[in-house]
């Protein structure tokens, strides 16, 4: 399923974007050195490890450079449909 994007900042760009796929990795770091002690899948991280709550994609406007969650671009396009003239 695809839906149109519209930049909520410059309000004109509907076609040029940089899409960043998010690939969250749950890790345990050594608090002193920052070295990775353990890395696990989201389901293995355990009850004391908050799972990733962010969006799957971030989008950057190819015109003005604004970076927001994909939902922001989708919602703005939805509320500002293209003139069908
Ligand atoms: Zn923009």
PDB file of the backbone (N, CA, C, O) and the ligand in Angstrom, with CONECT records:
HET     ZN  A 101       1
ATOM      1  N   UNK A   1       0.837  -1.190   0.000  1.00  0.00           N
ATOM      2  CA  UNK A   1       0.000   0.000   0.000  1.00  0.00           C
ATOM      3  C   UNK A   1       0.875   1.244   0.000  1.00  0.00           C
ATOM      4  O   UNK A   1       1.810   1.348   0.794  1.00  0.00           O
ATOM      5  N   UNK A   2       0.582   2.166  -0.867  1.00  0.00           N
ATOM      6  CA  UNK A   2       1.310   3.430  -0.865  1.00  0.00           C
ATOM      7  C   UNK A   2       0.346   4.583  -0.644  1.00  0.00           C
ATOM      8  O   UNK A   2      -0.835   4.493  -0.980  1.00  0.00           O
ATOM      9  N   UNK A   3       0.849   5.644  -0.088  1.00  0.00           N
ATOM     10  CA  UNK A   3       0.058   6.848   0.139  1.00  0.00           C
ATOM     11  C   UNK A   3       0.973   8.043  -0.081  1.00  0.00           C
ATOM     12  O   UNK A   3       2.186   7.943   0.104  1.00  0.00           O
ATOM     13  N   UNK A   4       0.397   9.165  -0.474  1.00  0.00           N
ATOM     14  CA  UNK A   4       1.240  10.326  -0.772  1.00  0.00           C
ATOM     15  C   UNK A   4       1.878  10.940   0.475  1.00  0.00           C
ATOM     16  O   UNK A   4       1.328  10.865   1.574  1.00  0.00           O
ATOM     17  N   UNK A   5       3.049  11.547   0.280  1.00  0.00           N
ATOM     18  CA  UNK A   5       3.742  12.328   1.302  1.00  0.00           C
ATOM     19  C   UNK A   5       3.590  13.800   0.949  1.00  0.00           C
ATOM     20  O   UNK A   5       3.485  14.168  -0.221  1.00  0.00           O
ATOM     21  N   UNK A   6       3.582  14.629   1.981  1.00  0.00           N
ATOM     22  CA  UNK A   6       3.716  16.075   1.780  1.00  0.00           C
ATOM     23  C   UNK A   6       4.538  16.615   2.940  1.00  0.00           C
ATOM     24  O   UNK A   6       4.255  16.320   4.101  1.00  0.00           O
ATOM     25  N   UNK A   7       5.554  17.406   2.624  1.00  0.00           N
ATOM     26  CA  UNK A   7       6.414  17.950   3.682  1.00  0.00           C
ATOM     27  C   UNK A   7       5.635  18.943   4.531  1.00  0.00           C
ATOM     28  O   UNK A   7       5.055  19.888   3.996  1.00  0.00           O
ATOM     29  N   UNK A   8       5.613  18.741   5.873  1.00  0.00           N
ATOM     30  CA  UNK A   8       4.865  19.641   6.762  1.00  0.00           C
ATOM     31  C   UNK A   8       5.591  20.966   6.999  1.00  0.00           C
ATOM     32  O   UNK A   8       5.011  21.894   7.563  1.00  0.00           O
ATOM     33  N   UNK A   9       6.842  21.062   6.577  1.00  0.00           N
ATOM     34  CA  UNK A   9       7.600  22.289   6.811  1.00  0.00           C
ATOM     35  C   UNK A   9       7.522  23.245   5.615  1.00  0.00           C
ATOM     36  O   UNK A   9       7.048  24.374   5.747  1.00  0.00           O
ATOM     37  N   UNK A  10       7.992  22.786   4.445  1.00  0.00           N
ATOM     38  CA  UNK A  10       7.953  23.682   3.278  1.00  0.00           C
ATOM     39  C   UNK A  10       6.597  23.634   2.583  1.00  0.00           C
ATOM     40  O   UNK A  10       6.273  24.520   1.792  1.00  0.00           O
ATOM     41  N   UNK A  11       5.799  22.600   2.875  1.00  0.00           N
ATOM     42  CA  UNK A  11       4.408  22.501   2.419  1.00  0.00           C
ATOM     43  C   UNK A  11       4.244  22.430   0.903  1.00  0.00           C
ATOM     44  O   UNK A  11       3.129  22.564   0.400  1.00  0.00           O
ATOM     45  N   UNK A  12       5.338  22.223   0.168  1.00  0.00           N
ATOM     46  CA  UNK A  12       5.218  22.159  -1.285  1.00  0.00           C
ATOM     47  C   UNK A  12       5.756  20.857  -1.854  1.00  0.00           C
ATOM     48  O   UNK A  12       5.293  20.399  -2.898  1.00  0.00           O
ATOM     49  N   UNK A  13       6.743  20.250  -1.170  1.00  0.00           N
ATOM     50  CA  UNK A  13       7.381  19.069  -1.728  1.00  0.00           C
ATOM     51  C   UNK A  13       6.539  17.819  -1.505  1.00  0.00           C
ATOM     52  O   UNK A  13       6.242  17.449  -0.370  1.00  0.00           O
ATOM     53  N   UNK A  14       6.157  17.173  -2.610  1.00  0.00           N
ATOM     54  CA  UNK A  14       5.405  15.918  -2.543  1.00  0.00           C
ATOM     55  C   UNK A  14       6.135  14.787  -3.242  1.00  0.00           C
ATOM     56  O   UNK A  14       5.619  13.672  -3.314  1.00  0.00           O
ATOM     57  N   UNK A  15       7.333  15.056  -3.760  1.00  0.00           N
ATOM     58  CA  UNK A  15       7.938  14.044  -4.625  1.00  0.00           C
ATOM     59  C   UNK A  15       9.378  13.660  -4.301  1.00  0.00           C
ATOM     60  O   UNK A  15       9.806  12.566  -4.669  1.00  0.00           O
ATOM     61  N   UNK A  16      10.143  14.521  -3.624  1.00  0.00           N
ATOM     62  CA  UNK A  16      11.557  14.204  -3.399  1.00  0.00           C
ATOM     63  C   UNK A  16      11.832  14.000  -1.911  1.00  0.00           C
ATOM     64  O   UNK A  16      11.680  14.919  -1.106  1.00  0.00           O
ATOM     65  N   UNK A  17      12.242  12.771  -1.559  1.00  0.00           N
ATOM     66  CA  UNK A  17      12.445  12.445  -0.150  1.00  0.00           C
ATOM     67  C   UNK A  17      13.619  11.496   0.026  1.00  0.00           C
ATOM     68  O   UNK A  17      13.979  10.756  -0.889  1.00  0.00           O
ATOM     69  N   UNK A  18      14.210  11.527   1.215  1.00  0.00           N
ATOM     70  CA  UNK A  18      15.160  10.506   1.635  1.00  0.00           C
ATOM     71  C   UNK A  18      14.472   9.680   2.716  1.00  0.00           C
ATOM     72  O   UNK A  18      14.050  10.217   3.740  1.00  0.00           O
ATOM     73  N   UNK A  19      14.362   8.381   2.487  1.00  0.00           N
ATOM     74  CA  UNK A  19      13.665   7.507   3.432  1.00  0.00           C
ATOM     75  C   UNK A  19      14.688   6.695   4.207  1.00  0.00           C
ATOM     76  O   UNK A  19      15.516   5.997   3.621  1.00  0.00           O
ATOM     77  N   UNK A  20      14.624   6.791   5.534  1.00  0.00           N
ATOM     78  CA  UNK A  20      15.532   6.055   6.403  1.00  0.00           C
ATOM     79  C   UNK A  20      14.781   4.914   7.077  1.00  0.00           C
ATOM     80  O   UNK A  20      13.906   5.147   7.910  1.00  0.00           O
ATOM     81  N   UNK A  21      15.120   3.699   6.720  1.00  0.00           N
ATOM     82  CA  UNK A  21      14.543   2.537   7.384  1.00  0.00           C
ATOM     83  C   UNK A  21      15.206   2.389   8.751  1.00  0.00           C
ATOM     84  O   UNK A  21      16.429   2.461   8.867  1.00  0.00           O
ATOM     85  N   UNK A  22      14.397   2.183   9.772  1.00  0.00           N
ATOM     86  CA  UNK A  22      14.922   2.018  11.127  1.00  0.00           C
ATOM     87  C   UNK A  22      15.100   0.539  11.420  1.00  0.00           C
ATOM     88  O   UNK A  22      14.186  -0.264  11.231  1.00  0.00           O
ATOM     89  N   UNK A  23      16.296   0.196  11.886  1.00  0.00           N
ATOM     90  CA  UNK A  23      16.557  -1.191  12.273  1.00  0.00           C
ATOM     91  C   UNK A  23      17.067  -1.218  13.709  1.00  0.00           C
ATOM     92  O   UNK A  23      18.271  -1.334  13.941  1.00  0.00           O
ATOM     93  N   UNK A  24      16.151  -1.112  14.676  1.00  0.00           N
ATOM     94  CA  UNK A  24      16.571  -1.045  16.068  1.00  0.00           C
ATOM     95  C   UNK A  24      17.253  -2.334  16.514  1.00  0.00           C
ATOM     96  O   UNK A  24      16.812  -3.434  16.182  1.00  0.00           O
ATOM     97  N   UNK A  25      18.322  -2.180  17.263  1.00  0.00           N
ATOM     98  CA  UNK A  25      19.060  -3.327  17.773  1.00  0.00           C
ATOM     99  C   UNK A  25      19.147  -3.188  19.285  1.00  0.00           C
ATOM    100  O   UNK A  25      19.718  -2.222  19.792  1.00  0.00           O
ATOM    101  N   UNK A  26      18.581  -4.153  20.006  1.00  0.00           N
ATOM    102  CA  UNK A  26      18.652  -4.129  21.472  1.00  0.00           C
ATOM    103  C   UNK A  26      20.036  -4.593  21.898  1.00  0.00           C
ATOM    104  O   UNK A  26      20.497  -5.660  21.491  1.00  0.00           O
ATOM    105  N   UNK A  27      20.692  -3.785  22.718  1.00  0.00           N
ATOM    106  CA  UNK A  27      22.045  -4.128  23.147  1.00  0.00           C
ATOM    107  C   UNK A  27      22.208  -3.855  24.639  1.00  0.00           C
ATOM    108  O   UNK A  27      21.451  -3.092  25.238  1.00  0.00           O
ATOM    109  N   UNK A  28      23.204  -4.492  25.211  1.00  0.00           N
ATOM    110  CA  UNK A  28      23.618  -4.190  26.578  1.00  0.00           C
ATOM    111  C   UNK A  28      25.069  -3.726  26.493  1.00  0.00           C
ATOM    112  O   UNK A  28      25.923  -4.412  25.931  1.00  0.00           O
ATOM    113  N   UNK A  29      25.332  -2.546  27.062  1.00  0.00           N
ATOM    114  CA  UNK A  29      26.671  -1.974  26.966  1.00  0.00           C
ATOM    115  C   UNK A  29      27.364  -1.984  28.321  1.00  0.00           C
ATOM    116  O   UNK A  29      26.713  -1.919  29.364  1.00  0.00           O
ATOM    117  N   UNK A  30      28.661  -2.066  28.295  1.00  0.00           N
ATOM    118  CA  UNK A  30      29.449  -1.869  29.504  1.00  0.00           C
ATOM    119  C   UNK A  30      29.326  -0.397  29.888  1.00  0.00           C
ATOM    120  O   UNK A  30      29.685   0.468  29.088  1.00  0.00           O
ATOM    121  N   UNK A  31      28.824  -0.082  31.098  1.00  0.00           N
ATOM    122  CA  UNK A  31      28.579   1.319  31.450  1.00  0.00           C
ATOM    123  C   UNK A  31      29.837   2.172  31.503  1.00  0.00           C
ATOM    124  O   UNK A  31      29.765   3.391  31.346  1.00  0.00           O
ATOM    125  N   UNK A  32      30.964   1.560  31.716  1.00  0.00           N
ATOM    126  CA  UNK A  32      32.205   2.336  31.817  1.00  0.00           C
ATOM    127  C   UNK A  32      32.843   2.605  30.461  1.00  0.00           C
ATOM    128  O   UNK A  32      33.359   3.696  30.215  1.00  0.00           O
ATOM    129  N   UNK A  33      32.804   1.610  29.587  1.00  0.00           N
ATOM    130  CA  UNK A  33      33.530   1.747  28.323  1.00  0.00           C
ATOM    131  C   UNK A  33      32.622   1.937  27.116  1.00  0.00           C
ATOM    132  O   UNK A  33      33.070   2.417  26.075  1.00  0.00           O
ATOM    133  N   UNK A  34      31.348   1.563  27.245  1.00  0.00           N
ATOM    134  CA  UNK A  34      30.446   1.625  26.098  1.00  0.00           C
ATOM    135  C   UNK A  34      30.576   0.424  25.185  1.00  0.00           C
ATOM    136  O   UNK A  34      29.893   0.343  24.165  1.00  0.00           O
ATOM    137  N   UNK A  35      31.446  -0.510  25.539  1.00  0.00           N
ATOM    138  CA  UNK A  35      31.623  -1.704  24.711  1.00  0.00           C
ATOM    139  C   UNK A  35      30.372  -2.582  24.787  1.00  0.00           C
ATOM    140  O   UNK A  35      29.733  -2.672  25.835  1.00  0.00           O
ATOM    141  N   UNK A  36      30.032  -3.223  23.677  1.00  0.00           N
ATOM    142  CA  UNK A  36      28.853  -4.071  23.651  1.00  0.00           C
ATOM    143  C   UNK A  36      29.103  -5.370  24.410  1.00  0.00           C
ATOM    144  O   UNK A  36      30.024  -6.123  24.093  1.00  0.00           O
ATOM    145  N   UNK A  37      28.260  -5.620  25.427  1.00  0.00           N
ATOM    146  CA  UNK A  37      28.373  -6.823  26.241  1.00  0.00           C
ATOM    147  C   UNK A  37      27.501  -7.929  25.650  1.00  0.00           C
ATOM    148  O   UNK A  37      27.865  -9.105  25.628  1.00  0.00           O
ATOM    149  N   UNK A  38      26.331  -7.496  25.170  1.00  0.00           N
ATOM    150  CA  UNK A  38      25.369  -8.465  24.669  1.00  0.00           C
ATOM    151  C   UNK A  38      24.472  -7.770  23.657  1.00  0.00           C
ATOM    152  O   UNK A  38      24.192  -6.577  23.774  1.00  0.00           O
ATOM    153  N   UNK A  39      24.028  -8.527  22.667  1.00  0.00           N
ATOM    154  CA  UNK A  39      23.005  -7.989  21.771  1.00  0.00           C
ATOM    155  C   UNK A  39      21.966  -9.065  21.548  1.00  0.00           C
ATOM    156  O   UNK A  39      22.290 -10.243  21.398  1.00  0.00           O
ATOM    157  N   UNK A  40      20.705  -8.642  21.530  1.00  0.00           N
ATOM    158  CA  UNK A  40      19.630  -9.613  21.434  1.00  0.00           C
ATOM    159  C   UNK A  40      18.478  -9.075  20.608  1.00  0.00           C
ATOM    160  O   UNK A  40      18.415  -7.884  20.305  1.00  0.00           O
ATOM    161  N   UNK A  41      17.566  -9.969  20.248  1.00  0.00           N
ATOM    162  CA  UNK A  41      16.372  -9.550  19.521  1.00  0.00           C
ATOM    163  C   UNK A  41      15.440  -8.857  20.508  1.00  0.00           C
ATOM    164  O   UNK A  41      15.582  -9.011  21.721  1.00  0.00           O
ATOM    165  N   UNK A  42      14.484  -8.091  19.977  1.00  0.00           N
ATOM    166  CA  UNK A  42      13.562  -7.335  20.831  1.00  0.00           C
ATOM    167  C   UNK A  42      12.848  -8.231  21.834  1.00  0.00           C
ATOM    168  O   UNK A  42      12.622  -7.820  22.972  1.00  0.00           O
ATOM    169  N   UNK A  43      12.491  -9.443  21.435  1.00  0.00           N
ATOM    170  CA  UNK A  43      11.713 -10.317  22.321  1.00  0.00           C
ATOM    171  C   UNK A  43      12.587 -10.942  23.407  1.00  0.00           C
ATOM    172  O   UNK A  43      12.076 -11.354  24.449  1.00  0.00           O
ATOM    173  N   UNK A  44      13.885 -11.015  23.177  1.00  0.00           N
ATOM    174  CA  UNK A  44      14.784 -11.625  24.159  1.00  0.00           C
ATOM    175  C   UNK A  44      15.268 -10.647  25.216  1.00  0.00           C
ATOM    176  O   UNK A  44      15.852 -11.057  26.219  1.00  0.00           O
ATOM    177  N   UNK A  45      15.031  -9.355  25.000  1.00  0.00           N
ATOM    178  CA  UNK A  45      15.666  -8.338  25.835  1.00  0.00           C
ATOM    179  C   UNK A  45      15.232  -8.389  27.295  1.00  0.00           C
ATOM    180  O   UNK A  45      15.972  -7.943  28.173  1.00  0.00           O
ATOM    181  N   UNK A  46      14.035  -8.930  27.571  1.00  0.00           N
ATOM    182  CA  UNK A  46      13.616  -9.100  28.956  1.00  0.00           C
ATOM    183  C   UNK A  46      12.750  -7.966  29.463  1.00  0.00           C
ATOM    184  O   UNK A  46      12.633  -6.921  28.822  1.00  0.00           O
ATOM    185  N   UNK A  47      12.130  -8.185  30.646  1.00  0.00           N
ATOM    186  CA  UNK A  47      11.120  -7.243  31.158  1.00  0.00           C
ATOM    187  C   UNK A  47      11.678  -5.886  31.577  1.00  0.00           C
ATOM    188  O   UNK A  47      10.913  -4.930  31.699  1.00  0.00           O
ATOM    189  N   UNK A  48      12.977  -5.774  31.800  1.00  0.00           N
ATOM    190  CA  UNK A  48      13.533  -4.496  32.258  1.00  0.00           C
ATOM    191  C   UNK A  48      14.076  -3.659  31.108  1.00  0.00           C
ATOM    192  O   UNK A  48      14.626  -2.577  31.315  1.00  0.00           O
ATOM    193  N   UNK A  49      13.914  -4.170  29.908  1.00  0.00           N
ATOM    194  CA  UNK A  49      14.435  -3.474  28.732  1.00  0.00           C
ATOM    195  C   UNK A  49      13.253  -2.985  27.903  1.00  0.00           C
ATOM    196  O   UNK A  49      12.545  -3.785  27.292  1.00  0.00           O
ATOM    197  N   UNK A  50      13.043  -1.673  27.882  1.00  0.00           N
ATOM    198  CA  UNK A  50      11.937  -1.113  27.104  1.00  0.00           C
ATOM    199  C   UNK A  50      12.177  -1.373  25.623  1.00  0.00           C
ATOM    200  O   UNK A  50      13.262  -1.106  25.105  1.00  0.00           O
ATOM    201  N   UNK A  51      11.162  -1.894  24.947  1.00  0.00           N
ATOM    202  CA  UNK A  51      11.333  -2.176  23.530  1.00  0.00           C
ATOM    203  C   UNK A  51      11.194  -0.895  22.714  1.00  0.00           C
ATOM    204  O   UNK A  51      10.613   0.088  23.174  1.00  0.00           O
ATOM    205  N   UNK A  52      11.726  -0.920  21.516  1.00  0.00           N
ATOM    206  CA  UNK A  52      11.695   0.247  20.629  1.00  0.00           C
ATOM    207  C   UNK A  52      10.270   0.664  20.322  1.00  0.00           C
ATOM    208  O   UNK A  52       9.449  -0.154  19.907  1.00  0.00           O
ATOM    209  N   UNK A  53       9.979   1.941  20.528  1.00  0.00           N
ATOM    210  CA  UNK A  53       8.621   2.440  20.309  1.00  0.00           C
ATOM    211  C   UNK A  53       8.540   3.386  19.113  1.00  0.00           C
ATOM    212  O   UNK A  53       7.463   3.882  18.782  1.00  0.00           O
ATOM    213  N   UNK A  54       9.651   3.631  18.480  1.00  0.00           N
ATOM    214  CA  UNK A  54       9.651   4.598  17.382  1.00  0.00           C
ATOM    215  C   UNK A  54       9.023   4.035  16.120  1.00  0.00           C
ATOM    216  O   UNK A  54       8.571   2.890  16.090  1.00  0.00           O
ATOM    217  N   UNK A  55       9.001   4.841  15.100  1.00  0.00           N
ATOM    218  CA  UNK A  55       8.401   4.414  13.851  1.00  0.00           C
ATOM    219  C   UNK A  55       9.391   3.588  13.034  1.00  0.00           C
ATOM    220  O   UNK A  55      10.598   3.618  13.275  1.00  0.00           O
ATOM    221  N   UNK A  56       8.860   2.862  12.077  1.00  0.00           N
ATOM    222  CA  UNK A  56       9.700   2.014  11.229  1.00  0.00           C
ATOM    223  C   UNK A  56      10.512   2.841  10.241  1.00  0.00           C
ATOM    224  O   UNK A  56      11.612   2.455   9.848  1.00  0.00           O
ATOM    225  N   UNK A  57       9.959   3.981   9.845  1.00  0.00           N
ATOM    226  CA  UNK A  57      10.653   4.823   8.871  1.00  0.00           C
ATOM    227  C   UNK A  57      10.710   6.274   9.320  1.00  0.00           C
ATOM    228  O   UNK A  57       9.755   6.805   9.887  1.00  0.00           O
ATOM    229  N   UNK A  58      11.843   6.901   9.058  1.00  0.00           N
ATOM    230  CA  UNK A  58      11.971   8.343   9.185  1.00  0.00           C
ATOM    231  C   UNK A  58      12.115   8.876   7.764  1.00  0.00           C
ATOM    232  O   UNK A  58      12.650   8.201   6.885  1.00  0.00           O
ATOM    233  N   UNK A  59      11.636  10.081   7.555  1.00  0.00           N
ATOM    234  CA  UNK A  59      11.666  10.649   6.213  1.00  0.00           C
ATOM    235  C   UNK A  59      12.283  12.037   6.272  1.00  0.00           C
ATOM    236  O   UNK A  59      11.965  12.839   7.150  1.00  0.00           O
ATOM    237  N   UNK A  60      13.174  12.307   5.318  1.00  0.00           N
ATOM    238  CA  UNK A  60      13.724  13.650   5.187  1.00  0.00           C
ATOM    239  C   UNK A  60      13.200  14.273   3.906  1.00  0.00           C
ATOM    240  O   UNK A  60      13.229  13.648   2.846  1.00  0.00           O
ATOM    241  N   UNK A  61      12.725  15.499   4.007  1.00  0.00           N
ATOM    242  CA  UNK A  61      12.278  16.236   2.831  1.00  0.00           C
ATOM    243  C   UNK A  61      13.480  16.509   1.935  1.00  0.00           C
ATOM    244  O   UNK A  61      14.495  17.028   2.399  1.00  0.00           O
ATOM    245  N   UNK A  62      13.374  16.165   0.657  1.00  0.00           N
ATOM    246  CA  UNK A  62      14.458  16.391  -0.285  1.00  0.00           C
ATOM    247  C   UNK A  62      14.569  17.834  -0.727  1.00  0.00           C
ATOM    248  O   UNK A  62      15.478  18.191  -1.475  1.00  0.00           O
ATOM    249  N   UNK A  63      13.656  18.658  -0.272  1.00  0.00           N
ATOM    250  CA  UNK A  63      13.687  20.066  -0.644  1.00  0.00           C
ATOM    251  C   UNK A  63      14.242  20.935   0.483  1.00  0.00           C
ATOM    252  O   UNK A  63      15.214  21.663   0.282  1.00  0.00           O
ATOM    253  N   UNK A  64      13.627  20.864   1.678  1.00  0.00           N
ATOM    254  CA  UNK A  64      14.053  21.752   2.771  1.00  0.00           C
ATOM    255  C   UNK A  64      14.890  21.031   3.821  1.00  0.00           C
ATOM    256  O   UNK A  64      15.485  21.686   4.677  1.00  0.00           O
ATOM    257  N   UNK A  65      14.953  19.691   3.780  1.00  0.00           N
ATOM    258  CA  UNK A  65      15.831  18.960   4.696  1.00  0.00           C
ATOM    259  C   UNK A  65      15.213  18.568   6.024  1.00  0.00           C
ATOM    260  O   UNK A  65      15.879  17.936   6.845  1.00  0.00           O
ATOM    261  N   UNK A  66      13.947  18.927   6.261  1.00  0.00           N
ATOM    262  CA  UNK A  66      13.269  18.553   7.503  1.00  0.00           C
ATOM    263  C   UNK A  66      13.199  17.030   7.656  1.00  0.00           C
ATOM    264  O   UNK A  66      12.914  16.316   6.695  1.00  0.00           O
ATOM    265  N   UNK A  67      13.462  16.540   8.880  1.00  0.00           N
ATOM    266  CA  UNK A  67      13.362  15.105   9.157  1.00  0.00           C
ATOM    267  C   UNK A  67      12.262  14.868  10.175  1.00  0.00           C
ATOM    268  O   UNK A  67      12.273  15.452  11.259  1.00  0.00           O
ATOM    269  N   UNK A  68      11.300  13.999   9.823  1.00  0.00           N
ATOM    270  CA  UNK A  68      10.200  13.649  10.722  1.00  0.00           C
ATOM    271  C   UNK A  68       9.864  12.183  10.537  1.00  0.00           C
ATOM    272  O   UNK A  68      10.364  11.526   9.623  1.00  0.00           O
ATOM    273  N   UNK A  69       8.995  11.669  11.429  1.00  0.00           N
ATOM    274  CA  UNK A  69       8.483  10.318  11.235  1.00  0.00           C
ATOM    275  C   UNK A  69       7.663  10.269   9.947  1.00  0.00           C
ATOM    276  O   UNK A  69       7.092  11.274   9.523  1.00  0.00           O
ATOM    277  N   UNK A  70       7.612   9.090   9.335  1.00  0.00           N
ATOM    278  CA  UNK A  70       6.843   8.928   8.102  1.00  0.00           C
ATOM    279  C   UNK A  70       5.395   9.373   8.291  1.00  0.00           C
ATOM    280  O   UNK A  70       4.801   9.985   7.403  1.00  0.00           O
ATOM    281  N   UNK A  71       4.836   9.056   9.461  1.00  0.00           N
ATOM    282  CA  UNK A  71       3.432   9.391   9.738  1.00  0.00           C
ATOM    283  C   UNK A  71       3.148  10.885   9.575  1.00  0.00           C
ATOM    284  O   UNK A  71       2.068  11.270   9.127  1.00  0.00           O
ATOM    285  N   UNK A  72       4.110  11.714   9.935  1.00  0.00           N
ATOM    286  CA  UNK A  72       3.935  13.163   9.839  1.00  0.00           C
ATOM    287  C   UNK A  72       3.736  13.586   8.389  1.00  0.00           C
ATOM    288  O   UNK A  72       2.888  14.426   8.089  1.00  0.00           O
ATOM    289  N   UNK A  73       4.532  12.994   7.483  1.00  0.00           N
ATOM    290  CA  UNK A  73       4.404  13.304   6.054  1.00  0.00           C
ATOM    291  C   UNK A  73       3.096  12.744   5.484  1.00  0.00           C
ATOM    292  O   UNK A  73       2.446  13.386   4.659  1.00  0.00           O
ATOM    293  N   UNK A  74       2.718  11.546   5.931  1.00  0.00           N
ATOM    294  CA  UNK A  74       1.479  10.925   5.456  1.00  0.00           C
ATOM    295  C   UNK A  74       0.257  11.726   5.902  1.00  0.00           C
ATOM    296  O   UNK A  74      -0.649  11.993   5.112  1.00  0.00           O
ATOM    297  N   UNK A  75       0.249  12.105   7.185  1.00  0.00           N
ATOM    298  CA  UNK A  75      -0.898  12.836   7.737  1.00  0.00           C
ATOM    299  C   UNK A  75      -1.038  14.204   7.091  1.00  0.00           C
ATOM    300  O   UNK A  75      -2.149  14.662   6.824  1.00  0.00           O
ATOM    301  N   UNK A  76       0.099  14.858   6.837  1.00  0.00           N
ATOM    302  CA  UNK A  76       0.027  16.195   6.258  1.00  0.00           C
ATOM    303  C   UNK A  76      -0.507  16.125   4.832  1.00  0.00           C
ATOM    304  O   UNK A  76      -1.272  16.994   4.413  1.00  0.00           O
ATOM    305  N   UNK A  77      -0.111  15.103   4.088  1.00  0.00           N
ATOM    306  CA  UNK A  77      -0.628  14.926   2.725  1.00  0.00           C
ATOM    307  C   UNK A  77      -2.127  14.627   2.752  1.00  0.00           C
ATOM    308  O   UNK A  77      -2.892  15.079   1.900  1.00  0.00           O
ATOM    309  N   UNK A  78      -2.517  13.845   3.768  1.00  0.00           N
ATOM    310  CA  UNK A  78      -3.925  13.476   3.890  1.00  0.00           C
ATOM    311  C   UNK A  78      -4.793  14.711   4.151  1.00  0.00           C
ATOM    312  O   UNK A  78      -5.891  14.833   3.608  1.00  0.00           O
ATOM    313  N   UNK A  79      -4.291  15.619   4.984  1.00  0.00           N
ATOM    314  CA  UNK A  79      -5.080  16.803   5.322  1.00  0.00           C
ATOM    315  C   UNK A  79      -4.921  17.931   4.304  1.00  0.00           C
ATOM    316  O   UNK A  79      -5.635  18.932   4.358  1.00  0.00           O
ATOM    317  N   UNK A  80      -3.974  17.758   3.371  1.00  0.00           N
ATOM    318  CA  UNK A  80      -3.791  18.759   2.316  1.00  0.00           C
ATOM    319  C   UNK A  80      -3.733  18.071   0.957  1.00  0.00           C
ATOM    320  O   UNK A  80      -2.675  18.006   0.331  1.00  0.00           O
ATOM    321  N   UNK A  81      -4.879  17.556   0.502  1.00  0.00           N
ATOM    322  CA  UNK A  81      -4.878  16.826  -0.780  1.00  0.00           C
ATOM    323  C   UNK A  81      -4.524  17.733  -1.956  1.00  0.00           C
ATOM    324  O   UNK A  81      -4.762  18.941  -1.933  1.00  0.00           O
ATOM    325  N   UNK A  82      -3.954  17.118  -2.971  1.00  0.00           N
ATOM    326  CA  UNK A  82      -3.605  17.876  -4.169  1.00  0.00           C
ATOM    327  C   UNK A  82      -4.869  18.382  -4.849  1.00  0.00           C
ATOM    328  O   UNK A  82      -5.894  17.701  -4.854  1.00  0.00           O
ATOM    329  N   UNK A  83      -4.792  19.580  -5.423  1.00  0.00           N
ATOM    330  CA  UNK A  83      -5.930  20.089  -6.182  1.00  0.00           C
ATOM    331  C   UNK A  83      -6.101  19.242  -7.446  1.00  0.00           C
ATOM    332  O   UNK A  83      -5.166  19.053  -8.224  1.00  0.00           O
ATOM    333  N   UNK A  84      -7.298  18.752  -7.619  1.00  0.00           N
ATOM    334  CA  UNK A  84      -7.536  17.889  -8.775  1.00  0.00           C
ATOM    335  C   UNK A  84      -8.062  18.716  -9.939  1.00  0.00           C
ATOM    336  O   UNK A  84      -9.100  18.378 -10.508  1.00  0.00           O
ATOM    337  N   UNK A  85      -7.383  19.773 -10.300  1.00  0.00           N
ATOM    338  CA  UNK A  85      -7.847  20.640 -11.383  1.00  0.00           C
ATOM    339  C   UNK A  85      -7.160  20.300 -12.679  1.00  0.00           C
ATOM    340  O   UNK A  85      -7.427  20.930 -13.703  1.00  0.00           O
TER     341      UNK A  85
HETATM  342 ZN    ZN A 101      10.245  20.360   2.990  1.00  0.00          ZN
END
